[in-house]
Each structure stands twice: as structure tokens, then as C-alpha cells.
Amino acid sequence: MSHAIAKPGAEVRLEGIGKRYGAVQAVKPLDLVIEGGTLVTLLGPSGCGKTTLLRMIAGLEQATDGRLFIGGRDVTLLPAGARNVSMVFQSYALFPHMNVLDNVAYGLVSSGMRKRDAHGRAEAALETVGLKGFGGRLPSEMSGGQQQRVAVARALVLEPEVLLFDEPLSNLDARLRRSMREEIRALQQRLGLTVVYVTHDQSEALAVSDRIVVMRNAEIAQAGTPEELYSQPNSVFVATFMGEANRVSGRIEAIIGDRARVALGGLVLDLPARGLPAGPVDIVIRPEAVRVAAPGQDALPARVARATYMGSHAECHFETEVGPVFVVAPRTAARLRPGEEVGLVLDPEGVVLVAP
């Protein structure tokens, strides 16, 4: 007898959703559509509103503004248990006195399902997350990564329309985090789940997401695909939150069509104008978009501040006329000596204009 584990994911639609605690606006009213079967990450610093937003989707917080639809159904006023969503918490929240099978089956049994049927579904869920045969163990007999999978199985067994993750990997070490995020992504794609995932780790967000929603000060700063947010940030905040970025000041001297002629120190660059007017402009330069060369007319003059050998690459800090510039370079660049004069050649692909 086969057990279905998850239905195709449902669309989540937020219309003017907001949350106030007295005079404090935890989430300013916002609109957001999460397409069915996609993984969308809410990314941002502590206190930006991402977890409050997740808890409103879960029904653990009541929205004070707007309406919330899951699969086309208005669930704004429904309690958590009536929403058909499941949440995986940072702490996993497993019952230490129950074995793994009973932990996974708990939600089904408590909602009235016969224990034998619930155990059958729980076995199928454990197999889905790669834990076939682990049902008899106690949580304390399992590693952090295995406990994380049990928490995912417990959420999956309820066949939710939407699966919610709140900082699910923050208790794991770096290597395990990397393999677990790949597992979560593969599972989401295989089952066609709708997943809303909260993290403050941008590499995690880049690795798992179809779309990323960057939040700041209780509102959406920018939403888009990982590639859009990395290569076309609309603010310095988004640029620096989506990875390492040098922020320097330049000047748009002329706009020709949709291109801008930009003065950066002694260099003149031709870049996408992105709708910005002539005048002062902030320029974001990705560390991997800079090549270290001999001083020359098409290079930004720079002086080595320090160069650090990192195994697979070198991390170099330079002083330039437009400010400090951090560069990720081939490991041979670690031989550069402080005070040495070099030229920095910029790859336009990694240089972006943003409004000051």
C-alpha cells in the first residue's frame, strides 16, 4: 500500500498583510505572491520582520492588516490547525521520550487517525527524508542532521499545502548545513512543495531559492531570483546583504540610451544606466569582478594594504583614490607585498550602479 506524502504545493498570496504590536509596526503592510511548487526565502537581518511574516502565514500570529490566501482560500482569520500548513522550527521541538516513529506520527494520531495507519504514513515520510529503519530510535540517539530530517518528516506526514522553515539549519555545523540545504531543496523539487524558508544566511538563500525576498525595517527591500538580486541589486543594502560588495562613489557624466558613462576616479566606465540620472552615484563592485594587473591607463591605480592566502584563493585589500577595495583573486596574489603599486581592472559584469 503506497502512502502519498505531499500534495502539489498551493499558491500563497499576501494582500496588504501587516502586523502591529501597539505602536510598533513589526511588518508594514505588504503584497507578496508565492507561486505553488516554488521555494521562496525570506532573507534579512535580525528584527527585519521575516519571522513575524512566516508566523502570520502559519497562523501563529494574527495579521492586523490585510488578507492572506492559501490555495485561493482566505485563511486570514483561521487558526493554525485549520490552514493545512506545517512548520519546521529552529529547535526541531522533538519529544525526547518518544521514538522517532511516534514523533513523526504524533500529529496524525492527535488528530484522530488510527495508530497503525499513522505509523504507515510516518514510515513513508521517514523513507522520503532518507531515514528508513530509524523509527525505533530516540531523538537523543541521533545526530543533529538526523534530528533535522525527523522534524521535516513530521511536517511532511501531515501532507501540508505549504511547508514553512524557520532558520532550520542554524544549529548545524557548516558542512552539515551545506548538505542539509541541498537535501531540503531536492525534496522540495521532487515533491513539488510550496516552501517558505526564513534565514539570515545569504549563501543558504542563494543555494535553495527560486525567489528571494530581502527584508529590511519591516518591509520588502527587493524581491527576485537569486541571480537578479546578486547582479542587479536596487540598493546598497541589498547589494551588501547578497554577498561581499565594495561600495564606492562615482559620477554619471552622461546617459546615452540605456547606458551610462561613469567616472570612477581616473577610469571611465560604460555601464547599464538602470534608470538613474546624471550626477553622483553609488557603485557596487563584486570582489570577484576585479583582476589585479600591472599599473596602466585602463586600470584603477591601487596600493596593496594586505593579501591573505586562503587555500583556493587569495583575499586582497587595496587602497585606491575612490576608497578601500576588497578583491577575491587567484591564490598567487597572496604573494603581493603591502605597499606594492598595482592596477585593478574591472569586469563590467560585476559592477552595478545603484541610487545613492
VENJO-V577144 format. One record per pair of residues at least 4 apart in sequence whose ideal C-beta (glycine too) atoms are under 6 Angstrom apart, sorted by sequence separation. I is the first residue (numbers start at 1). J is the second residue. D is the distance in whole Angstrom. If there is no record, write none. Layout:
i=I j=J d=D
i=I j=J d=D
This chain:
i=44 j=48 d=4
i=49 j=53 d=6
i=78 j=82 d=4
i=89 j=93 d=5
i=98 j=102 d=4
i=105 j=109 d=5
i=113 j=117 d=5
i=137 j=141 d=5
i=142 j=146 d=4
i=172 j=176 d=4
i=176 j=180 d=6
i=205 j=209 d=5
i=224 j=228 d=3
i=227 j=231 d=6
i=228 j=232 d=5
i=329 j=333 d=4
i=336 j=340 d=5
i=20 j=25 d=5
i=21 j=26 d=6
i=55 j=60 d=4
i=56 j=61 d=5
i=69 j=74 d=6
i=70 j=75 d=5
i=78 j=83 d=5
i=98 j=103 d=5
i=108 j=113 d=4
i=113 j=118 d=5
i=126 j=131 d=4
i=127 j=132 d=4
i=137 j=142 d=6
i=142 j=147 d=5
i=172 j=177 d=5
i=188 j=193 d=5
i=199 j=204 d=5
i=215 j=220 d=6
i=216 j=221 d=4
i=224 j=229 d=5
i=233 j=238 d=4
i=240 j=245 d=5
i=255 j=260 d=6
i=263 j=268 d=6
i=264 j=269 d=6
i=276 j=281 d=6
i=309 j=314 d=6
i=310 j=315 d=6
i=320 j=325 d=5
i=346 j=351 d=5
i=34 j=40 d=5
i=44 j=50 d=5
i=55 j=61 d=4
i=109 j=115 d=6
i=199 j=205 d=6
i=233 j=239 d=4
i=239 j=245 d=5
i=293 j=299 d=5
i=295 j=301 d=6
i=19 j=26 d=5
i=56 j=63 d=5
i=68 j=75 d=6
i=188 j=195 d=5
i=205 j=212 d=5
i=213 j=220 d=6
i=214 j=221 d=5
i=254 j=261 d=4
i=262 j=269 d=5
i=307 j=314 d=6
i=308 j=315 d=5
i=318 j=325 d=5
i=19 j=27 d=4
i=42 j=50 d=4
i=68 j=76 d=5
i=75 j=83 d=5
i=95 j=103 d=6
i=139 j=147 d=6
i=155 j=163 d=6
i=169 j=177 d=4
i=214 j=222 d=5
i=252 j=260 d=5
i=253 j=261 d=5
i=18 j=27 d=5
i=67 j=76 d=5
i=94 j=103 d=5
i=109 j=118 d=5
i=262 j=271 d=5
i=307 j=316 d=5
i=317 j=326 d=6
i=18 j=28 d=6
i=108 j=118 d=4
i=213 j=223 d=4
i=252 j=262 d=6
i=253 j=263 d=5
i=18 j=29 d=4
i=169 j=180 d=5
i=236 j=247 d=5
i=259 j=270 d=6
i=260 j=271 d=5
i=306 j=317 d=5
i=316 j=327 d=5
i=222 j=234 d=5
i=230 j=242 d=5
i=250 j=262 d=5
i=251 j=263 d=5
i=305 j=317 d=4
i=16 j=29 d=5
i=105 j=118 d=4
i=229 j=242 d=5
i=250 j=263 d=6
i=260 j=273 d=4
i=316 j=329 d=5
i=105 j=119 d=5
i=211 j=225 d=6
i=212 j=226 d=6
i=250 j=264 d=4
i=259 j=273 d=6
i=305 j=319 d=5
i=258 j=273 d=6
i=313 j=328 d=6
i=314 j=329 d=5
i=15 j=31 d=6
i=221 j=237 d=6
i=222 j=238 d=5
i=302 j=318 d=4
i=303 j=319 d=5
i=105 j=122 d=4
i=209 j=226 d=6
i=212 j=229 d=5
i=221 j=238 d=5
i=314 j=331 d=5
i=316 j=333 d=5
i=14 j=32 d=4
i=101 j=119 d=6
i=104 j=122 d=4
i=131 j=149 d=5
i=255 j=273 d=5
i=302 j=320 d=5
i=313 j=331 d=6
i=314 j=333 d=4
i=13 j=33 d=5
i=59 j=79 d=6
i=60 j=80 d=6
i=129 j=149 d=4
i=206 j=226 d=5
i=300 j=320 d=5
i=314 j=334 d=4
i=59 j=80 d=3
i=101 j=122 d=5
i=104 j=125 d=6
i=216 j=237 d=6
i=12 j=34 d=4
i=27 j=49 d=4
i=58 j=80 d=6
i=26 j=49 d=6
i=129 j=152 d=5
i=181 j=204 d=5
i=185 j=208 d=4
i=255 j=278 d=6
i=11 j=35 d=6
i=59 j=83 d=5
i=129 j=153 d=5
i=214 j=238 d=5
i=11 j=36 d=5
i=27 j=52 d=5
i=309 j=334 d=4
i=10 j=36 d=5
i=26 j=52 d=5
i=27 j=53 d=5
i=181 j=207 d=5
i=252 j=278 d=5
i=307 j=333 d=6
i=9 j=36 d=5
i=58 j=85 d=6
i=126 j=153 d=5
i=144 j=171 d=6
i=181 j=208 d=5
i=214 j=241 d=6
i=307 j=334 d=5
i=9 j=37 d=4
i=125 j=153 d=4
i=144 j=172 d=5
i=58 j=87 d=5
i=251 j=280 d=6
i=252 j=281 d=5
i=307 j=336 d=4
i=163 j=193 d=5
i=125 j=156 d=5
i=145 j=176 d=5
i=167 j=198 d=6
i=250 j=281 d=6
i=125 j=157 d=4
i=148 j=180 d=6
i=162 j=194 d=5
i=163 j=195 d=5
i=164 j=196 d=5
i=165 j=197 d=4
i=166 j=198 d=5
i=167 j=199 d=6
i=304 j=336 d=5
i=306 j=338 d=6
i=19 j=52 d=5
i=250 j=283 d=5
i=267 j=300 d=6
i=100 j=134 d=5
i=101 j=135 d=3
i=304 j=338 d=5
i=100 j=135 d=5
i=122 j=157 d=6
i=145 j=180 d=6
i=248 j=283 d=5
i=265 j=300 d=6
i=29 j=65 d=5
i=121 j=157 d=5
i=304 j=340 d=4
i=29 j=66 d=6
i=99 j=136 d=5
i=100 j=137 d=5
i=247 j=284 d=6
i=290 j=327 d=4
i=292 j=329 d=5
i=303 j=341 d=6
i=99 j=138 d=6
i=245 j=284 d=5
i=246 j=285 d=4
i=287 j=326 d=5
i=202 j=242 d=5
i=287 j=327 d=5
i=288 j=328 d=5
i=302 j=342 d=5
i=202 j=243 d=6
i=287 j=328 d=4
i=292 j=333 d=5
i=302 j=344 d=5
i=96 j=139 d=6
i=244 j=287 d=5
i=19 j=63 d=6
i=20 j=64 d=5
i=299 j=343 d=3
i=300 j=344 d=4
i=19 j=64 d=5
i=94 j=139 d=4
i=239 j=284 d=4
i=299 j=344 d=6
i=17 j=63 d=5
i=236 j=282 d=6
i=295 j=341 d=6
i=299 j=345 d=5
i=18 j=65 d=4
i=103 j=150 d=6
i=296 j=343 d=5
i=18 j=66 d=6
i=295 j=343 d=4
i=16 j=65 d=6
i=17 j=66 d=4
i=104 j=153 d=5
i=294 j=343 d=6
i=16 j=66 d=3
i=100 j=150 d=5
i=104 j=154 d=5
i=292 j=342 d=5
i=293 j=343 d=5
i=15 j=66 d=5
i=17 j=68 d=6
i=103 j=154 d=6
i=107 j=158 d=5
i=15 j=67 d=5
i=293 j=345 d=5
i=104 j=157 d=6
i=14 j=68 d=6
i=290 j=344 d=5
i=291 j=345 d=4
i=92 j=147 d=5
i=13 j=69 d=4
i=265 j=321 d=4
i=265 j=322 d=5
i=12 j=70 d=6
i=264 j=322 d=6
i=289 j=347 d=4
i=92 j=151 d=4
i=10 j=70 d=5
i=10 j=71 d=3
i=289 j=350 d=2
i=88 j=151 d=5
i=88 j=152 d=6
i=286 j=350 d=4
i=285 j=351 d=5
i=88 j=155 d=5
i=284 j=352 d=5
i=86 j=155 d=4
i=284 j=354 d=6
i=86 j=158 d=5
i=281 j=353 d=5
i=282 j=354 d=5
i=86 j=160 d=4
i=248 j=322 d=4
i=282 j=356 d=5
i=85 j=160 d=5
i=248 j=323 d=5
i=84 j=160 d=6
i=90 j=166 d=6
i=280 j=356 d=6
i=84 j=161 d=5
i=85 j=162 d=4
i=86 j=163 d=6
i=87 j=164 d=4
i=88 j=165 d=5
i=89 j=166 d=6
i=90 j=167 d=4
i=276 j=353 d=6
i=85 j=164 d=6
i=246 j=325 d=5
i=274 j=353 d=5
i=88 j=168 d=5
i=90 j=170 d=6
i=246 j=326 d=6
i=271 j=353 d=6
i=71 j=161 d=5
i=70 j=161 d=6
i=58 j=164 d=5
i=54 j=164 d=6
i=54 j=166 d=6
i=3 j=120 d=6
i=3 j=121 d=5
i=236 j=354 d=6
i=5 j=124 d=6
i=235 j=354 d=6
i=5 j=125 d=6
i=3 j=124 d=4
i=5 j=128 d=5
i=54 j=198 d=5
i=51 j=198 d=6
i=50 j=198 d=5
i=39 j=188 d=5
i=6 j=156 d=6
i=12 j=162 d=6
i=5 j=156 d=5
i=10 j=161 d=4
i=7 j=159 d=6
i=6 j=159 d=6
i=37 j=192 d=5
i=39 j=195 d=4
i=40 j=196 d=6
i=41 j=197 d=5
i=42 j=198 d=5
i=37 j=194 d=6
i=36 j=194 d=5
i=43 j=205 d=5
i=41 j=205 d=4
i=50 j=215 d=5
i=49 j=215 d=6
i=48 j=215 d=4
i=41 j=209 d=4
i=48 j=216 d=5
i=39 j=208 d=6
i=43 j=212 d=5
i=49 j=218 d=4
i=39 j=209 d=6
i=44 j=214 d=6
i=39 j=210 d=5
i=40 j=211 d=5
i=41 j=212 d=5
i=42 j=213 d=5
i=43 j=214 d=5
i=44 j=215 d=4
i=38 j=210 d=4
i=44 j=216 d=6
i=9 j=192 d=6
i=8 j=192 d=5
i=9 j=193 d=5
i=10 j=194 d=6
i=6 j=191 d=5
i=9 j=194 d=3
i=6 j=193 d=6
i=28 j=218 d=5
i=30 j=220 d=5
i=27 j=218 d=5
i=28 j=219 d=4
i=25 j=218 d=6
